[in-house]
Amino acid sequence: MSRVKLCDGCNKEYNVMYRVQYKAERLWHFLCKSCVVEVKPNNHHYRYGGTWKG
Ligand SMILES: [Zn+2]
């Protein structure tokens, strides 16, 4: 049995997630790696809060 989370960006399930802030609202989101790569460049709201492994 593997544990997964749903990515806030693409709504797919992953067993490795990145806890990040990337909007002005300062809430933590779980994103997959490819979504992090999309939101990170030139984003001054971006903040990394750790990696989750299921
Ligand atoms: Zn994603």
mmCIF file of the protein (N, C-alpha, C, O) and its ligand, coordinates in Angstrom:
data_MODEL
# 
_entry.id   MODEL 
# 
loop_
_entity.id 
_entity.type 
_entity.pdbx_number_of_molecules 
1 polymer     1 
2 non-polymer 1 
# 
_entity_poly.entity_id                      1 
_entity_poly.type                           'polypeptide(L)' 
_entity_poly.nstd_linkage                   no 
_entity_poly.nstd_monomer                   no 
_entity_poly.pdbx_seq_one_letter_code       MSRVKLCDGCNKEYNVMYRVQYKAERLWHFLCKSCVVEVKPNNHHYRYGGTWKG 
_entity_poly.pdbx_seq_one_letter_code_can   MSRVKLCDGCNKEYNVMYRVQYKAERLWHFLCKSCVVEVKPNNHHYRYGGTWKG 
_entity_poly.pdbx_strand_id                 A 
# 
loop_
_entity_poly_seq.entity_id 
_entity_poly_seq.num 
_entity_poly_seq.mon_id 
_entity_poly_seq.hetero 
1 1  MET n 
1 2  SER n 
1 3  ARG n 
1 4  VAL n 
1 5  LYS n 
1 6  LEU n 
1 7  CYS n 
1 8  ASP n 
1 9  GLY n 
1 10 CYS n 
1 11 ASN n 
1 12 LYS n 
1 13 GLU n 
1 14 TYR n 
1 15 ASN n 
1 16 VAL n 
1 17 MET n 
1 18 TYR n 
1 19 ARG n 
1 20 VAL n 
1 21 GLN n 
1 22 TYR n 
1 23 LYS n 
1 24 ALA n 
1 25 GLU n 
1 26 ARG n 
1 27 LEU n 
1 28 TRP n 
1 29 HIS n 
1 30 PHE n 
1 31 LEU n 
1 32 CYS n 
1 33 LYS n 
1 34 SER n 
1 35 CYS n 
1 36 VAL n 
1 37 VAL n 
1 38 GLU n 
1 39 VAL n 
1 40 LYS n 
1 41 PRO n 
1 42 ASN n 
1 43 ASN n 
1 44 HIS n 
1 45 HIS n 
1 46 TYR n 
1 47 ARG n 
1 48 TYR n 
1 49 GLY n 
1 50 GLY n 
1 51 THR n 
1 52 TRP n 
1 53 LYS n 
1 54 GLY n 
# 
loop_
_struct_asym.id 
_struct_asym.entity_id 
A 1 
B 2 
# 
loop_
_chem_comp.id 
_chem_comp.type 
_chem_comp.mon_nstd_flag 
ALA 'L-peptide linking' y 
ARG 'L-peptide linking' y 
ASN 'L-peptide linking' y 
ASP 'L-peptide linking' y 
CYS 'L-peptide linking' y 
GLN 'L-peptide linking' y 
GLU 'L-peptide linking' y 
GLY 'peptide linking'   y 
HIS 'L-peptide linking' y 
LEU 'L-peptide linking' y 
LYS 'L-peptide linking' y 
MET 'L-peptide linking' y 
PHE 'L-peptide linking' y 
PRO 'L-peptide linking' y 
SER 'L-peptide linking' y 
THR 'L-peptide linking' y 
TRP 'L-peptide linking' y 
TYR 'L-peptide linking' y 
VAL 'L-peptide linking' y 
ZN  non-polymer         . 
# 
_pdbx_entity_nonpoly.entity_id   2 
_pdbx_entity_nonpoly.name        ? 
_pdbx_entity_nonpoly.comp_id     ZN 
# 
_pdbx_nonpoly_scheme.asym_id         B 
_pdbx_nonpoly_scheme.entity_id       2 
_pdbx_nonpoly_scheme.mon_id          ZN 
_pdbx_nonpoly_scheme.ndb_seq_num     1 
_pdbx_nonpoly_scheme.pdb_seq_num     101 
_pdbx_nonpoly_scheme.auth_seq_num    101 
_pdbx_nonpoly_scheme.pdb_mon_id      ZN 
_pdbx_nonpoly_scheme.auth_mon_id     ZN 
_pdbx_nonpoly_scheme.pdb_strand_id   A 
_pdbx_nonpoly_scheme.pdb_ins_code    . 
# 
loop_
_atom_site.group_PDB 
_atom_site.id 
_atom_site.type_symbol 
_atom_site.label_atom_id 
_atom_site.label_alt_id 
_atom_site.label_comp_id 
_atom_site.label_asym_id 
_atom_site.label_entity_id 
_atom_site.label_seq_id 
_atom_site.pdbx_PDB_ins_code 
_atom_site.Cartn_x 
_atom_site.Cartn_y 
_atom_site.Cartn_z 
_atom_site.occupancy 
_atom_site.B_iso_or_equiv 
_atom_site.pdbx_formal_charge 
_atom_site.auth_seq_id 
_atom_site.auth_comp_id 
_atom_site.auth_asym_id 
_atom_site.auth_atom_id 
_atom_site.pdbx_PDB_model_num 
ATOM   1   N  N  . MET A 1 1  ? 0.847  -1.197 0.000   1.00 0.00 ? 1   MET A N  1 
ATOM   2   C  CA . MET A 1 1  ? 0.000  0.000  0.000   1.00 0.00 ? 1   MET A CA 1 
ATOM   3   C  C  . MET A 1 1  ? 0.879  1.243  0.000   1.00 0.00 ? 1   MET A C  1 
ATOM   4   O  O  . MET A 1 1  ? 1.695  1.439  0.901   1.00 0.00 ? 1   MET A O  1 
ATOM   5   N  N  . SER A 1 2  ? 0.709  2.062  -0.997  1.00 0.00 ? 2   SER A N  1 
ATOM   6   C  CA . SER A 1 2  ? 1.529  3.276  -1.062  1.00 0.00 ? 2   SER A CA 1 
ATOM   7   C  C  . SER A 1 2  ? 0.688  4.501  -0.757  1.00 0.00 ? 2   SER A C  1 
ATOM   8   O  O  . SER A 1 2  ? -0.490 4.573  -1.106  1.00 0.00 ? 2   SER A O  1 
ATOM   9   N  N  . ARG A 1 3  ? 1.303  5.436  -0.116  1.00 0.00 ? 3   ARG A N  1 
ATOM   10  C  CA . ARG A 1 3  ? 0.608  6.668  0.235   1.00 0.00 ? 3   ARG A CA 1 
ATOM   11  C  C  . ARG A 1 3  ? 0.888  7.730  -0.822  1.00 0.00 ? 3   ARG A C  1 
ATOM   12  O  O  . ARG A 1 3  ? 2.028  7.932  -1.240  1.00 0.00 ? 3   ARG A O  1 
ATOM   13  N  N  . VAL A 1 4  ? -0.162 8.390  -1.236  1.00 0.00 ? 4   VAL A N  1 
ATOM   14  C  CA . VAL A 1 4  ? 0.005  9.431  -2.237  1.00 0.00 ? 4   VAL A CA 1 
ATOM   15  C  C  . VAL A 1 4  ? -0.736 10.699 -1.807  1.00 0.00 ? 4   VAL A C  1 
ATOM   16  O  O  . VAL A 1 4  ? -1.635 10.661 -0.967  1.00 0.00 ? 4   VAL A O  1 
ATOM   17  N  N  . LYS A 1 5  ? -0.341 11.798 -2.393  1.00 0.00 ? 5   LYS A N  1 
ATOM   18  C  CA . LYS A 1 5  ? -1.067 13.054 -2.231  1.00 0.00 ? 5   LYS A CA 1 
ATOM   19  C  C  . LYS A 1 5  ? -1.461 13.560 -3.601  1.00 0.00 ? 5   LYS A C  1 
ATOM   20  O  O  . LYS A 1 5  ? -0.861 13.216 -4.620  1.00 0.00 ? 5   LYS A O  1 
ATOM   21  N  N  . LEU A 1 6  ? -2.498 14.395 -3.589  1.00 0.00 ? 6   LEU A N  1 
ATOM   22  C  CA . LEU A 1 6  ? -2.964 14.999 -4.822  1.00 0.00 ? 6   LEU A CA 1 
ATOM   23  C  C  . LEU A 1 6  ? -2.251 16.336 -5.007  1.00 0.00 ? 6   LEU A C  1 
ATOM   24  O  O  . LEU A 1 6  ? -2.237 17.174 -4.106  1.00 0.00 ? 6   LEU A O  1 
ATOM   25  N  N  . CYS A 1 7  ? -1.668 16.522 -6.170  1.00 0.00 ? 7   CYS A N  1 
ATOM   26  C  CA . CYS A 1 7  ? -0.970 17.776 -6.469  1.00 0.00 ? 7   CYS A CA 1 
ATOM   27  C  C  . CYS A 1 7  ? -1.987 18.919 -6.602  1.00 0.00 ? 7   CYS A C  1 
ATOM   28  O  O  . CYS A 1 7  ? -3.001 18.788 -7.287  1.00 0.00 ? 7   CYS A O  1 
ATOM   29  N  N  . ASP A 1 8  ? -1.690 20.043 -5.931  1.00 0.00 ? 8   ASP A N  1 
ATOM   30  C  CA . ASP A 1 8  ? -2.573 21.218 -6.018  1.00 0.00 ? 8   ASP A CA 1 
ATOM   31  C  C  . ASP A 1 8  ? -2.565 21.848 -7.409  1.00 0.00 ? 8   ASP A C  1 
ATOM   32  O  O  . ASP A 1 8  ? -3.490 22.574 -7.774  1.00 0.00 ? 8   ASP A O  1 
ATOM   33  N  N  . GLY A 1 9  ? -1.521 21.568 -8.178  1.00 0.00 ? 9   GLY A N  1 
ATOM   34  C  CA . GLY A 1 9  ? -1.409 22.191 -9.489  1.00 0.00 ? 9   GLY A CA 1 
ATOM   35  C  C  . GLY A 1 9  ? -2.098 21.392 -10.582 1.00 0.00 ? 9   GLY A C  1 
ATOM   36  O  O  . GLY A 1 9  ? -2.921 21.936 -11.319 1.00 0.00 ? 9   GLY A O  1 
ATOM   37  N  N  . CYS A 1 10 ? -1.774 20.107 -10.699 1.00 0.00 ? 10  CYS A N  1 
ATOM   38  C  CA . CYS A 1 10 ? -2.266 19.311 -11.827 1.00 0.00 ? 10  CYS A CA 1 
ATOM   39  C  C  . CYS A 1 10 ? -3.277 18.248 -11.410 1.00 0.00 ? 10  CYS A C  1 
ATOM   40  O  O  . CYS A 1 10 ? -3.801 17.526 -12.257 1.00 0.00 ? 10  CYS A O  1 
ATOM   41  N  N  . ASN A 1 11 ? -3.557 18.145 -10.090 1.00 0.00 ? 11  ASN A N  1 
ATOM   42  C  CA . ASN A 1 11 ? -4.551 17.187 -9.595  1.00 0.00 ? 11  ASN A CA 1 
ATOM   43  C  C  . ASN A 1 11 ? -4.250 15.728 -9.924  1.00 0.00 ? 11  ASN A C  1 
ATOM   44  O  O  . ASN A 1 11 ? -5.162 14.916 -10.077 1.00 0.00 ? 11  ASN A O  1 
ATOM   45  N  N  . LYS A 1 12 ? -2.962 15.405 -10.031 1.00 0.00 ? 12  LYS A N  1 
ATOM   46  C  CA . LYS A 1 12 ? -2.579 14.004 -10.180 1.00 0.00 ? 12  LYS A CA 1 
ATOM   47  C  C  . LYS A 1 12 ? -1.958 13.534 -8.878  1.00 0.00 ? 12  LYS A C  1 
ATOM   48  O  O  . LYS A 1 12 ? -1.524 14.342 -8.057  1.00 0.00 ? 12  LYS A O  1 
ATOM   49  N  N  . GLU A 1 13 ? -1.920 12.204 -8.690  1.00 0.00 ? 13  GLU A N  1 
ATOM   50  C  CA . GLU A 1 13 ? -1.395 11.644 -7.459  1.00 0.00 ? 13  GLU A CA 1 
ATOM   51  C  C  . GLU A 1 13 ? 0.095  11.349 -7.580  1.00 0.00 ? 13  GLU A C  1 
ATOM   52  O  O  . GLU A 1 13 ? 0.575  10.851 -8.599  1.00 0.00 ? 13  GLU A O  1 
ATOM   53  N  N  . TYR A 1 14 ? 0.813  11.675 -6.494  1.00 0.00 ? 14  TYR A N  1 
ATOM   54  C  CA . TYR A 1 14 ? 2.252  11.427 -6.452  1.00 0.00 ? 14  TYR A CA 1 
ATOM   55  C  C  . TYR A 1 14 ? 2.627  10.938 -5.064  1.00 0.00 ? 14  TYR A C  1 
ATOM   56  O  O  . TYR A 1 14 ? 1.930  11.221 -4.090  1.00 0.00 ? 14  TYR A O  1 
ATOM   57  N  N  . ASN A 1 15 ? 3.729  10.204 -4.976  1.00 0.00 ? 15  ASN A N  1 
ATOM   58  C  CA . ASN A 1 15 ? 4.202  9.801  -3.659  1.00 0.00 ? 15  ASN A CA 1 
ATOM   59  C  C  . ASN A 1 15 ? 5.401  10.619 -3.189  1.00 0.00 ? 15  ASN A C  1 
ATOM   60  O  O  . ASN A 1 15 ? 5.942  10.362 -2.113  1.00 0.00 ? 15  ASN A O  1 
ATOM   61  N  N  . VAL A 1 16 ? 5.817  11.595 -3.979  1.00 0.00 ? 16  VAL A N  1 
ATOM   62  C  CA . VAL A 1 16 ? 6.790  12.591 -3.543  1.00 0.00 ? 16  VAL A CA 1 
ATOM   63  C  C  . VAL A 1 16 ? 6.213  13.963 -3.870  1.00 0.00 ? 16  VAL A C  1 
ATOM   64  O  O  . VAL A 1 16 ? 5.876  14.245 -5.020  1.00 0.00 ? 16  VAL A O  1 
ATOM   65  N  N  . MET A 1 17 ? 6.102  14.808 -2.860  1.00 0.00 ? 17  MET A N  1 
ATOM   66  C  CA . MET A 1 17 ? 5.498  16.122 -3.058  1.00 0.00 ? 17  MET A CA 1 
ATOM   67  C  C  . MET A 1 17 ? 6.380  17.194 -2.433  1.00 0.00 ? 17  MET A C  1 
ATOM   68  O  O  . MET A 1 17 ? 7.110  16.933 -1.477  1.00 0.00 ? 17  MET A O  1 
ATOM   69  N  N  . TYR A 1 18 ? 6.305  18.390 -2.979  1.00 0.00 ? 18  TYR A N  1 
ATOM   70  C  CA . TYR A 1 18 ? 7.081  19.512 -2.465  1.00 0.00 ? 18  TYR A CA 1 
ATOM   71  C  C  . TYR A 1 18 ? 6.135  20.513 -1.821  1.00 0.00 ? 18  TYR A C  1 
ATOM   72  O  O  . TYR A 1 18 ? 5.170  20.971 -2.434  1.00 0.00 ? 18  TYR A O  1 
ATOM   73  N  N  . ARG A 1 19 ? 6.435  20.841 -0.570  1.00 0.00 ? 19  ARG A N  1 
ATOM   74  C  CA . ARG A 1 19 ? 5.593  21.779 0.177   1.00 0.00 ? 19  ARG A CA 1 
ATOM   75  C  C  . ARG A 1 19 ? 6.107  23.182 -0.135  1.00 0.00 ? 19  ARG A C  1 
ATOM   76  O  O  . ARG A 1 19 ? 7.231  23.538 0.219   1.00 0.00 ? 19  ARG A O  1 
ATOM   77  N  N  . VAL A 1 20 ? 5.281  23.960 -0.794  1.00 0.00 ? 20  VAL A N  1 
ATOM   78  C  CA . VAL A 1 20 ? 5.731  25.278 -1.239  1.00 0.00 ? 20  VAL A CA 1 
ATOM   79  C  C  . VAL A 1 20 ? 4.635  26.337 -1.079  1.00 0.00 ? 20  VAL A C  1 
ATOM   80  O  O  . VAL A 1 20 ? 3.442  26.035 -1.058  1.00 0.00 ? 20  VAL A O  1 
ATOM   81  N  N  . GLN A 1 21 ? 5.085  27.576 -0.970  1.00 0.00 ? 21  GLN A N  1 
ATOM   82  C  CA . GLN A 1 21 ? 4.196  28.728 -1.124  1.00 0.00 ? 21  GLN A CA 1 
ATOM   83  C  C  . GLN A 1 21 ? 4.576  29.379 -2.434  1.00 0.00 ? 21  GLN A C  1 
ATOM   84  O  O  . GLN A 1 21 ? 5.761  29.533 -2.731  1.00 0.00 ? 21  GLN A O  1 
ATOM   85  N  N  . TYR A 1 22 ? 3.599  29.758 -3.213  1.00 0.00 ? 22  TYR A N  1 
ATOM   86  C  CA . TYR A 1 22 ? 3.944  30.399 -4.484  1.00 0.00 ? 22  TYR A CA 1 
ATOM   87  C  C  . TYR A 1 22 ? 2.949  31.483 -4.884  1.00 0.00 ? 22  TYR A C  1 
ATOM   88  O  O  . TYR A 1 22 ? 2.979  31.983 -6.009  1.00 0.00 ? 22  TYR A O  1 
ATOM   89  N  N  . LYS A 1 23 ? 2.059  31.843 -3.946  1.00 0.00 ? 23  LYS A N  1 
ATOM   90  C  CA . LYS A 1 23 ? 1.090  32.904 -4.215  1.00 0.00 ? 23  LYS A CA 1 
ATOM   91  C  C  . LYS A 1 23 ? 1.159  33.928 -3.088  1.00 0.00 ? 23  LYS A C  1 
ATOM   92  O  O  . LYS A 1 23 ? 1.729  33.660 -2.031  1.00 0.00 ? 23  LYS A O  1 
ATOM   93  N  N  . ALA A 1 24 ? 0.580  35.090 -3.318  1.00 0.00 ? 24  ALA A N  1 
ATOM   94  C  CA . ALA A 1 24 ? 0.590  36.154 -2.325  1.00 0.00 ? 24  ALA A CA 1 
ATOM   95  C  C  . ALA A 1 24 ? -0.136 35.763 -1.035  1.00 0.00 ? 24  ALA A C  1 
ATOM   96  O  O  . ALA A 1 24 ? 0.135  36.328 0.024   1.00 0.00 ? 24  ALA A O  1 
ATOM   97  N  N  . GLU A 1 25 ? -1.053 34.801 -1.121  1.00 0.00 ? 25  GLU A N  1 
ATOM   98  C  CA . GLU A 1 25 ? -1.864 34.415 0.030   1.00 0.00 ? 25  GLU A CA 1 
ATOM   99  C  C  . GLU A 1 25 ? -1.087 33.724 1.148   1.00 0.00 ? 25  GLU A C  1 
ATOM   100 O  O  . GLU A 1 25 ? -1.594 33.609 2.263   1.00 0.00 ? 25  GLU A O  1 
ATOM   101 N  N  . ARG A 1 26 ? 0.141  33.259 0.870   1.00 0.00 ? 26  ARG A N  1 
ATOM   102 C  CA . ARG A 1 26 ? 1.000  32.630 1.872   1.00 0.00 ? 26  ARG A CA 1 
ATOM   103 C  C  . ARG A 1 26 ? 0.417  31.372 2.492   1.00 0.00 ? 26  ARG A C  1 
ATOM   104 O  O  . ARG A 1 26 ? 0.608  31.126 3.683   1.00 0.00 ? 26  ARG A O  1 
ATOM   105 N  N  . LEU A 1 27 ? -0.282 30.581 1.716   1.00 0.00 ? 27  LEU A N  1 
ATOM   106 C  CA . LEU A 1 27 ? -0.719 29.272 2.180   1.00 0.00 ? 27  LEU A CA 1 
ATOM   107 C  C  . LEU A 1 27 ? 0.236  28.227 1.630   1.00 0.00 ? 27  LEU A C  1 
ATOM   108 O  O  . LEU A 1 27 ? 0.825  28.399 0.563   1.00 0.00 ? 27  LEU A O  1 
ATOM   109 N  N  . TRP A 1 28 ? 0.377  27.145 2.375   1.00 0.00 ? 28  TRP A N  1 
ATOM   110 C  CA . TRP A 1 28 ? 1.234  26.061 1.899   1.00 0.00 ? 28  TRP A CA 1 
ATOM   111 C  C  . TRP A 1 28 ? 0.463  25.160 0.947   1.00 0.00 ? 28  TRP A C  1 
ATOM   112 O  O  . TRP A 1 28 ? -0.683 24.793 1.207   1.00 0.00 ? 28  TRP A O  1 
ATOM   113 N  N  . HIS A 1 29 ? 1.105  24.812 -0.151  1.00 0.00 ? 29  HIS A N  1 
ATOM   114 C  CA . HIS A 1 29 ? 0.520  23.909 -1.123  1.00 0.00 ? 29  HIS A CA 1 
ATOM   115 C  C  . HIS A 1 29 ? 1.461  22.741 -1.331  1.00 0.00 ? 29  HIS A C  1 
ATOM   116 O  O  . HIS A 1 29 ? 2.676  22.866 -1.172  1.00 0.00 ? 29  HIS A O  1 
ATOM   117 N  N  . PHE A 1 30 ? 0.889  21.611 -1.685  1.00 0.00 ? 30  PHE A N  1 
ATOM   118 C  CA . PHE A 1 30 ? 1.710  20.475 -2.097  1.00 0.00 ? 30  PHE A CA 1 
ATOM   119 C  C  . PHE A 1 30 ? 1.704  20.387 -3.608  1.00 0.00 ? 30  PHE A C  1 
ATOM   120 O  O  . PHE A 1 30 ? 0.654  20.241 -4.233  1.00 0.00 ? 30  PHE A O  1 
ATOM   121 N  N  . LEU A 1 31 ? 2.887  20.477 -4.183  1.00 0.00 ? 31  LEU A N  1 
ATOM   122 C  CA . LEU A 1 31 ? 3.019  20.402 -5.638  1.00 0.00 ? 31  LEU A CA 1 
ATOM   123 C  C  . LEU A 1 31 ? 3.959  19.283 -6.019  1.00 0.00 ? 31  LEU A C  1 
ATOM   124 O  O  . LEU A 1 31 ? 4.882  18.948 -5.277  1.00 0.00 ? 31  LEU A O  1 
ATOM   125 N  N  . CYS A 1 32 ? 3.715  18.705 -7.190  1.00 0.00 ? 32  CYS A N  1 
ATOM   126 C  CA . CYS A 1 32 ? 4.656  17.730 -7.737  1.00 0.00 ? 32  CYS A CA 1 
ATOM   127 C  C  . CYS A 1 32 ? 5.846  18.479 -8.331  1.00 0.00 ? 32  CYS A C  1 
ATOM   128 O  O  . CYS A 1 32 ? 5.831  19.703 -8.453  1.00 0.00 ? 32  CYS A O  1 
ATOM   129 N  N  . LYS A 1 33 ? 6.858  17.731 -8.691  1.00 0.00 ? 33  LYS A N  1 
ATOM   130 C  CA . LYS A 1 33 ? 8.079  18.358 -9.165  1.00 0.00 ? 33  LYS A CA 1 
ATOM   131 C  C  . LYS A 1 33 ? 7.858  19.196 -10.422 1.00 0.00 ? 33  LYS A C  1 
ATOM   132 O  O  . LYS A 1 33 ? 8.398  20.297 -10.532 1.00 0.00 ? 33  LYS A O  1 
ATOM   133 N  N  . SER A 1 34 ? 7.076  18.692 -11.365 1.00 0.00 ? 34  SER A N  1 
ATOM   134 C  CA . SER A 1 34 ? 6.909  19.434 -12.610 1.00 0.00 ? 34  SER A CA 1 
ATOM   135 C  C  . SER A 1 34 ? 6.118  20.723 -12.387 1.00 0.00 ? 34  SER A C  1 
ATOM   136 O  O  . SER A 1 34 ? 6.348  21.711 -13.084 1.00 0.00 ? 34  SER A O  1 
ATOM   137 N  N  . CYS A 1 35 ? 5.189  20.729 -11.426 1.00 0.00 ? 35  CYS A N  1 
ATOM   138 C  CA . CYS A 1 35 ? 4.468  21.962 -11.118 1.00 0.00 ? 35  CYS A CA 1 
ATOM   139 C  C  . CYS A 1 35 ? 5.374  22.960 -10.406 1.00 0.00 ? 35  CYS A C  1 
ATOM   140 O  O  . CYS A 1 35 ? 5.262  24.166 -10.629 1.00 0.00 ? 35  CYS A O  1 
ATOM   141 N  N  . VAL A 1 36 ? 6.266  22.473 -9.557  1.00 0.00 ? 36  VAL A N  1 
ATOM   142 C  CA . VAL A 1 36 ? 7.237  23.370 -8.918  1.00 0.00 ? 36  VAL A CA 1 
ATOM   143 C  C  . VAL A 1 36 ? 8.089  24.056 -9.976  1.00 0.00 ? 36  VAL A C  1 
ATOM   144 O  O  . VAL A 1 36 ? 8.318  25.264 -9.908  1.00 0.00 ? 36  VAL A O  1 
ATOM   145 N  N  . VAL A 1 37 ? 8.553  23.294 -10.941 1.00 0.00 ? 37  VAL A N  1 
ATOM   146 C  CA . VAL A 1 37 ? 9.381  23.849 -12.012 1.00 0.00 ? 37  VAL A CA 1 
ATOM   147 C  C  . VAL A 1 37 ? 8.621  24.939 -12.784 1.00 0.00 ? 37  VAL A C  1 
ATOM   148 O  O  . VAL A 1 37 ? 9.212  25.905 -13.268 1.00 0.00 ? 37  VAL A O  1 
ATOM   149 N  N  . GLU A 1 38 ? 7.302  24.761 -12.887 1.00 0.00 ? 38  GLU A N  1 
ATOM   150 C  CA . GLU A 1 38 ? 6.486  25.758 -13.582 1.00 0.00 ? 38  GLU A CA 1 
ATOM   151 C  C  . GLU A 1 38 ? 6.275  27.040 -12.781 1.00 0.00 ? 38  GLU A C  1 
ATOM   152 O  O  . GLU A 1 38 ? 6.331  28.135 -13.340 1.00 0.00 ? 38  GLU A O  1 
ATOM   153 N  N  . VAL A 1 39 ? 6.032  26.910 -11.468 1.00 0.00 ? 39  VAL A N  1 
ATOM   154 C  CA . VAL A 1 39 ? 5.686  28.105 -10.686 1.00 0.00 ? 39  VAL A CA 1 
ATOM   155 C  C  . VAL A 1 39 ? 6.908  28.843 -10.135 1.00 0.00 ? 39  VAL A C  1 
ATOM   156 O  O  . VAL A 1 39 ? 6.819  30.022 -9.790  1.00 0.00 ? 39  VAL A O  1 
ATOM   157 N  N  . LYS A 1 40 ? 8.036  28.159 -10.054 1.00 0.00 ? 40  LYS A N  1 
ATOM   158 C  CA . LYS A 1 40 ? 9.192  28.725 -9.370  1.00 0.00 ? 40  LYS A CA 1 
ATOM   159 C  C  . LYS A 1 40 ? 9.888  29.899 -10.081 1.00 0.00 ? 40  LYS A C  1 
ATOM   160 O  O  . LYS A 1 40 ? 10.220 30.880 -9.416  1.00 0.00 ? 40  LYS A O  1 
ATOM   161 N  N  . PRO A 1 41 ? 10.121 29.841 -11.394 1.00 0.00 ? 41  PRO A N  1 
ATOM   162 C  CA . PRO A 1 41 ? 10.954 30.879 -12.021 1.00 0.00 ? 41  PRO A CA 1 
ATOM   163 C  C  . PRO A 1 41 ? 10.401 32.291 -11.827 1.00 0.00 ? 41  PRO A C  1 
ATOM   164 O  O  . PRO A 1 41 ? 9.225  32.549 -12.084 1.00 0.00 ? 41  PRO A O  1 
ATOM   165 N  N  . ASN A 1 42 ? 11.252 33.188 -11.376 1.00 0.00 ? 42  ASN A N  1 
ATOM   166 C  CA . ASN A 1 42 ? 10.919 34.604 -11.197 1.00 0.00 ? 42  ASN A CA 1 
ATOM   167 C  C  . ASN A 1 42 ? 9.716  34.845 -10.293 1.00 0.00 ? 42  ASN A C  1 
ATOM   168 O  O  . ASN A 1 42 ? 9.041  35.867 -10.417 1.00 0.00 ? 42  ASN A O  1 
ATOM   169 N  N  . ASN A 1 43 ? 9.446  33.918 -9.393  1.00 0.00 ? 43  ASN A N  1 
ATOM   170 C  CA . ASN A 1 43 ? 8.300  34.049 -8.498  1.00 0.00 ? 43  ASN A CA 1 
ATOM   171 C  C  . ASN A 1 43 ? 8.789  34.464 -7.116  1.00 0.00 ? 43  ASN A C  1 
ATOM   172 O  O  . ASN A 1 43 ? 9.366  33.653 -6.391  1.00 0.00 ? 43  ASN A O  1 
ATOM   173 N  N  . HIS A 1 44 ? 8.563  35.722 -6.748  1.00 0.00 ? 44  HIS A N  1 
ATOM   174 C  CA . HIS A 1 44 ? 9.060  36.180 -5.450  1.00 0.00 ? 44  HIS A CA 1 
ATOM   175 C  C  . HIS A 1 44 ? 8.185  35.704 -4.296  1.00 0.00 ? 44  HIS A C  1 
ATOM   176 O  O  . HIS A 1 44 ? 8.535  35.916 -3.135  1.00 0.00 ? 44  HIS A O  1 
ATOM   177 N  N  . HIS A 1 45 ? 7.064  35.072 -4.587  1.00 0.00 ? 45  HIS A N  1 
ATOM   178 C  CA . HIS A 1 45 ? 6.253  34.452 -3.548  1.00 0.00 ? 45  HIS A CA 1 
ATOM   179 C  C  . HIS A 1 45 ? 6.723  33.038 -3.239  1.00 0.00 ? 45  HIS A C  1 
ATOM   180 O  O  . HIS A 1 45 ? 6.305  32.447 -2.244  1.00 0.00 ? 45  HIS A O  1 
ATOM   181 N  N  . TYR A 1 46 ? 7.580  32.501 -4.079  1.00 0.00 ? 46  TYR A N  1 
ATOM   182 C  CA . TYR A 1 46 ? 7.987  31.107 -3.922  1.00 0.00 ? 46  TYR A CA 1 
ATOM   183 C  C  . TYR A 1 46 ? 8.777  30.890 -2.638  1.00 0.00 ? 46  TYR A C  1 
ATOM   184 O  O  . TYR A 1 46 ? 9.726  31.616 -2.343  1.00 0.00 ? 46  TYR A O  1 
ATOM   185 N  N  . ARG A 1 47 ? 8.370  29.885 -1.886  1.00 0.00 ? 47  ARG A N  1 
ATOM   186 C  CA . ARG A 1 47 ? 9.059  29.515 -0.671  1.00 0.00 ? 47  ARG A CA 1 
ATOM   187 C  C  . ARG A 1 47 ? 8.966  28.002 -0.499  1.00 0.00 ? 47  ARG A C  1 
ATOM   188 O  O  . ARG A 1 47 ? 7.888  27.420 -0.621  1.00 0.00 ? 47  ARG A O  1 
ATOM   189 N  N  . TYR A 1 48 ? 10.091 27.376 -0.218  1.00 0.00 ? 48  TYR A N  1 
ATOM   190 C  CA . TYR A 1 48 ? 10.143 25.930 -0.089  1.00 0.00 ? 48  TYR A CA 1 
ATOM   191 C  C  . TYR A 1 48 ? 10.035 25.516 1.378   1.00 0.00 ? 48  TYR A C  1 
ATOM   192 O  O  . TYR A 1 48 ? 10.752 26.041 2.230   1.00 0.00 ? 48  TYR A O  1 
ATOM   193 N  N  . GLY A 1 49 ? 9.143  24.580 1.668   1.00 0.00 ? 49  GLY A N  1 
ATOM   194 C  CA . GLY A 1 49 ? 8.927  24.179 3.055   1.00 0.00 ? 49  GLY A CA 1 
ATOM   195 C  C  . GLY A 1 49 ? 9.199  22.722 3.341   1.00 0.00 ? 49  GLY A C  1 
ATOM   196 O  O  . GLY A 1 49 ? 8.822  22.222 4.401   1.00 0.00 ? 49  GLY A O  1 
ATOM   197 N  N  . GLY A 1 50 ? 9.844  22.029 2.422   1.00 0.00 ? 50  GLY A N  1 
ATOM   198 C  CA . GLY A 1 50 ? 10.187 20.636 2.680   1.00 0.00 ? 50  GLY A CA 1 
ATOM   199 C  C  . GLY A 1 50 ? 9.621  19.683 1.655   1.00 0.00 ? 50  GLY A C  1 
ATOM   200 O  O  . GLY A 1 50 ? 8.755  20.042 0.857   1.00 0.00 ? 50  GLY A O  1 
ATOM   201 N  N  . THR A 1 51 ? 10.124 18.461 1.688   1.00 0.00 ? 51  THR A N  1 
ATOM   202 C  CA . THR A 1 51 ? 9.688  17.435 0.765   1.00 0.00 ? 51  THR A CA 1 
ATOM   203 C  C  . THR A 1 51 ? 8.919  16.365 1.528   1.00 0.00 ? 51  THR A C  1 
ATOM   204 O  O  . THR A 1 51 ? 9.346  15.915 2.592   1.00 0.00 ? 51  THR A O  1 
ATOM   205 N  N  . TRP A 1 52 ? 7.792  15.968 0.979   1.00 0.00 ? 52  TRP A N  1 
ATOM   206 C  CA . TRP A 1 52 ? 6.969  14.918 1.593   1.00 0.00 ? 52  TRP A CA 1 
ATOM   207 C  C  . TRP A 1 52 ? 7.137  13.641 0.800   1.00 0.00 ? 52  TRP A C  1 
ATOM   208 O  O  . TRP A 1 52 ? 7.066  13.649 -0.429  1.00 0.00 ? 52  TRP A O  1 
ATOM   209 N  N  . LYS A 1 53 ? 7.359  12.534 1.508   1.00 0.00 ? 53  LYS A N  1 
ATOM   210 C  CA . LYS A 1 53 ? 7.466  11.241 0.840   1.00 0.00 ? 53  LYS A CA 1 
ATOM   211 C  C  . LYS A 1 53 ? 6.455  10.277 1.424   1.00 0.00 ? 53  LYS A C  1 
ATOM   212 O  O  . LYS A 1 53 ? 6.407  10.072 2.637   1.00 0.00 ? 53  LYS A O  1 
ATOM   213 N  N  . GLY A 1 54 ? 5.652  9.690  0.561   1.00 0.00 ? 54  GLY A N  1 
ATOM   214 C  CA . GLY A 1 54 ? 4.572  8.822  1.005   1.00 0.00 ? 54  GLY A CA 1 
ATOM   215 C  C  . GLY A 1 54 ? 5.028  7.417  1.326   1.00 0.00 ? 54  GLY A C  1 
ATOM   216 O  O  . GLY A 1 54 ? 4.215  6.578  1.714   1.00 0.00 ? 54  GLY A O  1 
HETATM 217 ZN ZN . ZN  B 2 .  ? 1.468  18.773 -10.344 1.00 0.00 2 101 ZN  A ZN 1 
# 
